[in-house]
Amino acid sequence: MLHCGHEPSQHGEHTTGTGIFTVDGIQREICWDCCADIALGQMLKDGKSFFYLTKTDGKYRLTNWPGNLSFPLMSYREGSHNIGRTRTDVWFVGPDNYVWHGVQIGEWNQVCRVKRTKEVWKHAA
């Protein structure tokens, strides 16, 4: 049993099915669903976070490491960067119904830093 009260998440031979969070200086091992809940809460509280920008079947998507927290993109733009060579800007609707903007730099990583914008998403009904 993990600190969150759940069993480890279903996983493969190279993963543990758990994540480690530090709370008050104490490391706590929790399941991936609880990891996603904590990451989502922190994202909403801080207005910023980071995800992994993945491209599958020609479509970009932002996910957390295990992939159980995921956001489809509204749009993206690929460009150049003076140090990392490439830059990808992405926009998506966050869990708070605001438009979020993310930037991923370079070709050898997937880390995308995201930040809430001031724009509230007004979708067509």
Backbone as CSV, one residue per row, in Angstrom:
resi,resn,N_x,N_y,N_z,CA_x,CA_y,CA_z,C_x,C_y,C_z
1,MET,0.855,-1.178,0.000,0.000,0.000,0.000,0.900,1.240,0.000
2,LEU,0.556,2.210,-0.844,1.335,3.439,-0.964,0.837,4.496,0.024
3,HIS,1.557,5.615,0.107,1.158,6.705,1.000,-0.208,7.271,0.656
4,CYS,-0.618,7.154,-0.611,-1.912,7.693,-1.026,-3.059,6.742,-0.699
5,GLY,-2.735,5.538,-0.245,-3.763,4.561,0.098,-4.126,3.624,-1.037
6,HIS,-3.473,3.778,-2.184,-3.745,2.936,-3.349,-2.595,1.962,-3.592
7,GLU,-2.843,1.019,-4.454,-1.796,0.115,-4.916,-1.032,0.805,-6.046
8,PRO,0.199,0.361,-6.385,0.908,0.933,-7.529,0.073,0.796,-8.805
9,SER,0.199,1.776,-9.696,-0.520,1.751,-10.965,0.019,0.637,-11.847
10,GLN,-0.808,0.204,-12.791,-0.369,-0.826,-13.731,0.811,-0.269,-14.521
11,HIS,1.844,-1.072,-14.687,3.071,-0.575,-15.296,3.801,-1.679,-16.048
12,GLY,4.839,-1.272,-16.772,5.652,-2.211,-17.543,6.892,-2.620,-16.786
13,GLU,7.757,-3.355,-17.469,8.956,-3.877,-16.810,9.981,-2.794,-16.474
14,HIS,9.896,-1.621,-17.117,10.878,-0.561,-16.880,10.335,0.574,-16.018
15,THR,9.125,0.420,-15.492,8.537,1.454,-14.638,8.042,0.825,-13.340
16,THR,7.778,1.666,-12.357,7.376,1.165,-11.037,5.885,1.300,-10.763
17,GLY,5.183,2.124,-11.539,3.774,2.368,-11.265,3.554,3.358,-10.141
18,THR,4.631,4.032,-9.728,4.525,5.006,-8.645,5.308,6.266,-8.984
19,GLY,4.991,7.315,-8.281,5.735,8.559,-8.366,6.151,8.959,-6.966
20,ILE,7.144,9.818,-6.869,7.636,10.289,-5.579,7.342,11.783,-5.480
21,PHE,6.659,12.176,-4.434,6.428,13.580,-4.136,7.009,13.867,-2.765
22,THR,7.584,15.050,-2.614,8.125,15.448,-1.327,7.141,16.402,-0.665
23,VAL,6.692,16.047,0.512,5.754,16.858,1.274,6.380,17.130,2.632
24,ASP,6.571,18.410,2.948,7.194,18.809,4.213,8.541,18.114,4.429
25,GLY,9.318,17.980,3.363,10.643,17.374,3.449,10.654,15.851,3.500
26,ILE,9.471,15.239,3.433,9.378,13.776,3.485,8.942,13.257,2.122
27,GLN,9.708,12.301,1.579,9.344,11.709,0.295,8.203,10.720,0.483
28,ARG,7.186,10.851,-0.370,6.029,9.971,-0.301,5.819,9.317,-1.665
29,GLU,5.611,8.023,-1.634,5.403,7.260,-2.862,3.899,7.135,-3.102
30,ILE,3.442,7.583,-4.275,2.019,7.580,-4.582,1.771,7.004,-5.975
31,CYS,0.521,6.608,-6.245,0.164,6.034,-7.546,0.118,7.126,-8.617
32,TRP,0.076,6.722,-9.883,0.093,7.682,-10.986,-1.157,8.542,-11.030
33,ASP,-2.315,8.004,-10.661,-3.526,8.825,-10.645,-3.412,9.938,-9.610
34,CYS,-2.871,9.625,-8.460,-2.667,10.652,-7.437,-1.590,11.650,-7.869
35,CYS,-0.572,11.185,-8.598,0.436,12.093,-9.165,-0.241,13.108,-10.088
36,ALA,-1.150,12.620,-10.937,-1.866,13.498,-11.868,-2.729,14.500,-11.106
37,ASP,-3.399,14.050,-10.042,-4.238,14.948,-9.239,-3.403,16.054,-8.595
38,ILE,-2.253,15.694,-8.059,-1.375,16.687,-7.421,-0.829,17.657,-8.461
39,ALA,-0.403,17.141,-9.616,0.125,18.000,-10.678,-0.944,18.969,-11.178
40,LEU,-2.162,18.486,-11.325,-3.272,19.325,-11.773,-3.573,20.418,-10.749
41,GLY,-3.601,20.064,-9.477,-3.829,21.055,-8.420,-2.740,22.107,-8.382
42,GLN,-1.493,21.676,-8.538,-0.372,22.610,-8.541,-0.425,23.518,-9.765
43,MET,-0.826,22.954,-10.897,-0.961,23.715,-12.136,-1.995,24.836,-11.953
44,LEU,-3.144,24.498,-11.385,-4.199,25.481,-11.185,-3.795,26.536,-10.152
45,LYS,-3.086,26.131,-9.116,-2.657,27.057,-8.066,-1.606,28.042,-8.568
46,ASP,-0.597,27.530,-9.277,0.536,28.355,-9.707,0.337,29.048,-11.048
47,GLY,-0.542,28.520,-11.899,-0.719,29.090,-13.234,0.412,28.742,-14.173
48,LYS,1.205,27.743,-13.813,2.294,27.289,-14.678,2.640,25.852,-14.323
49,SER,3.282,25.174,-15.248,3.684,23.789,-15.024,4.579,23.373,-16.179
50,PHE,4.856,22.092,-16.264,5.531,21.568,-17.442,4.930,20.212,-17.768
51,PHE,4.932,19.905,-19.056,4.423,18.639,-19.555,5.382,18.131,-20.615
52,TYR,5.024,17.032,-21.219,5.808,16.471,-22.307,5.018,16.635,-23.591
53,LEU,5.636,17.235,-24.585,5.008,17.436,-25.880,5.315,16.227,-26.739
54,THR,4.281,15.467,-27.048,4.457,14.255,-27.837,3.726,14.402,-29.162
55,LYS,4.222,13.706,-30.155,3.594,13.739,-31.471,3.341,12.300,-31.896
56,THR,2.067,11.957,-32.008,1.670,10.611,-32.398,0.718,10.718,-33.576
57,ASP,0.966,9.950,-34.604,0.124,9.977,-35.804,-0.029,11.385,-36.355
58,GLY,1.029,12.182,-36.270,1.019,13.534,-36.814,0.308,14.562,-35.954
59,LYS,-0.161,14.173,-34.757,-0.874,15.102,-33.882,-0.098,15.314,-32.591
60,TYR,0.039,16.591,-32.208,0.690,16.926,-30.946,-0.292,16.775,-29.785
61,ARG,0.266,16.484,-28.607,-0.518,16.351,-27.382,0.430,16.639,-26.209
62,LEU,-0.092,17.240,-25.146,0.679,17.456,-23.928,0.261,16.414,-22.901
63,THR,1.237,15.760,-22.273,0.922,14.749,-21.261,1.884,14.873,-20.084
64,ASN,1.474,14.302,-18.955,2.418,14.137,-17.859,3.239,12.873,-18.161
65,TRP,4.183,12.534,-17.297,5.092,11.430,-17.617,4.382,10.099,-17.863
66,PRO,3.471,9.652,-16.988,2.816,8.368,-17.279,1.747,8.458,-18.366
67,GLY,1.347,9.680,-18.739,0.367,9.842,-19.808,-1.078,9.815,-19.355
68,ASN,-1.330,9.788,-18.045,-2.712,9.744,-17.580,-3.324,11.134,-17.398
69,LEU,-2.551,12.196,-17.578,-3.044,13.563,-17.616,-2.647,14.107,-18.976
70,SER,-3.619,14.480,-19.784,-3.335,14.802,-21.167,-4.216,15.952,-21.651
71,PHE,-3.654,16.808,-22.506,-4.383,17.928,-23.081,-4.176,17.951,-24.596
72,PRO,-5.277,17.945,-25.361,-5.140,18.120,-26.816,-4.852,19.590,-27.118
73,LEU,-4.194,19.860,-28.207,-3.820,21.228,-28.556,-4.895,21.903,-29.393
74,MET,-5.049,23.206,-29.165,-5.897,24.033,-30.025,-5.118,24.382,-31.285
75,SER,-3.852,24.746,-31.086,-2.993,25.093,-32.221,-1.535,25.002,-31.787
76,TYR,-0.663,25.023,-32.773,0.770,25.029,-32.505,1.481,25.750,-33.631
77,ARG,2.706,26.182,-33.348,3.528,26.847,-34.356,4.970,26.382,-34.162
78,GLU,5.575,25.952,-35.229,6.976,25.530,-35.181,7.836,26.637,-35.768
79,GLY,8.944,26.922,-35.091,9.838,27.974,-35.547,11.270,27.653,-35.180
80,SER,12.104,28.678,-35.237,13.516,28.471,-34.935,13.874,29.147,-33.609
81,HIS,14.994,28.701,-33.051,15.480,29.232,-31.780,16.982,29.436,-31.920
82,ASN,17.515,30.520,-31.344,18.928,30.850,-31.538,19.888,29.870,-30.867
83,ILE,19.459,29.176,-29.831,20.342,28.221,-29.160,19.885,26.781,-29.402
84,GLY,18.608,26.524,-29.186,18.087,25.161,-29.303,17.749,24.737,-30.726
85,ARG,17.912,25.592,-31.668,17.661,25.380,-33.088,16.179,25.375,-33.454
86,THR,15.346,24.682,-32.693,13.914,24.680,-32.986,13.121,25.113,-31.759
87,ARG,11.948,25.653,-32.025,11.030,26.077,-30.956,9.620,25.735,-31.408
88,THR,8.863,25.125,-30.506,7.460,24.833,-30.783,6.616,25.532,-29.733
89,ASP,5.717,26.400,-30.194,4.756,27.066,-29.318,3.430,26.328,-29.445
90,VAL,2.772,26.099,-28.323,1.495,25.385,-28.323,0.476,26.152,-27.491
91,TRP,-0.796,25.985,-27.840,-1.898,26.575,-27.096,-2.930,25.492,-26.853
92,PHE,-3.492,25.471,-25.645,-4.507,24.487,-25.297,-5.440,25.066,-24.241
93,VAL,-6.603,24.457,-24.105,-7.550,24.871,-23.077,-7.241,24.069,-21.823
94,GLY,-6.961,24.769,-20.744,-6.619,24.113,-19.494,-7.846,23.688,-18.718
95,PRO,-7.643,23.040,-17.595,-8.754,22.544,-16.777,-9.583,23.657,-16.151
96,ASP,-9.062,24.882,-16.156,-9.762,26.034,-15.593,-10.483,26.852,-16.657
97,ASN,-10.537,26.330,-17.888,-11.195,26.957,-19.033,-10.466,28.212,-19.524
98,TYR,-9.208,28.371,-19.140,-8.360,29.427,-19.690,-7.526,28.838,-20.813
99,VAL,-7.086,29.706,-21.724,-6.146,29.287,-22.753,-4.761,29.286,-22.115
100,TRP,-4.030,28.209,-22.306,-2.669,28.080,-21.800,-1.709,28.079,-22.975
101,HIS,-0.513,28.623,-22.767,0.525,28.670,-23.801,1.737,27.888,-23.308
102,GLY,2.328,27.103,-24.190,3.517,26.340,-23.844,4.622,26.526,-24.857
103,VAL,5.864,26.366,-24.408,7.034,26.476,-25.280,7.944,25.282,-25.040
104,GLN,8.297,24.622,-26.127,9.250,23.510,-26.085,10.410,23.905,-26.994
105,ILE,11.629,23.827,-26.479,12.808,24.253,-27.228,13.733,23.070,-27.452
106,GLY,14.216,22.937,-28.679,15.187,21.914,-29.018,14.569,20.666,-29.616
107,GLU,15.428,19.863,-30.213,14.982,18.648,-30.901,15.220,17.385,-30.085
108,TRP,15.936,17.496,-28.974,16.342,16.300,-28.237,15.655,16.155,-26.892
109,ASN,14.541,16.829,-26.714,13.767,16.660,-25.492,12.298,16.901,-25.800
110,GLN,11.436,16.593,-24.854,10.004,16.780,-25.028,9.416,17.722,-23.978
111,VAL,10.250,18.273,-23.119,9.764,19.104,-22.024,9.185,20.407,-22.570
112,CYS,7.949,20.690,-22.175,7.240,21.887,-22.616,6.765,22.637,-21.383
113,ARG,7.274,23.838,-21.194,6.846,24.662,-20.069,5.563,25.384,-20.470
114,VAL,4.558,25.326,-19.599,3.266,25.931,-19.920,2.896,26.987,-18.884
115,LYS,2.083,27.952,-19.344,1.680,29.055,-18.488,0.266,29.490,-18.869
116,ARG,-0.533,29.791,-17.871,-1.903,30.263,-18.108,-1.857,31.667,-18.703
117,THR,-2.690,31.907,-19.726,-2.827,33.257,-20.271,-4.014,33.925,-19.577
118,LYS,-4.281,35.171,-19.919,-5.422,35.889,-19.349,-6.703,35.631,-20.137
119,GLU,-6.581,34.902,-21.230,-7.727,34.675,-22.111,-8.579,33.493,-21.639
120,VAL,-9.861,33.756,-21.424,-10.800,32.697,-21.087,-11.298,32.090,-22.392
121,TRP,-11.354,30.795,-22.464,-11.793,30.098,-23.674,-13.284,30.286,-23.869
122,LYS,-13.646,30.840,-25.011,-15.057,31.052,-25.349,-15.362,30.178,-26.551
123,HIS,-15.800,28.981,-26.305,-16.075,28.057,-27.391,-17.493,28.250,-27.913
124,ALA,-17.664,27.876,-29.171,-18.994,27.981,-29.793,-19.922,26.943,-29.201
125,ALA,-21.108,27.343,-28.872,-22.083,26.414,-28.283,-22.828,25.643,-29.357
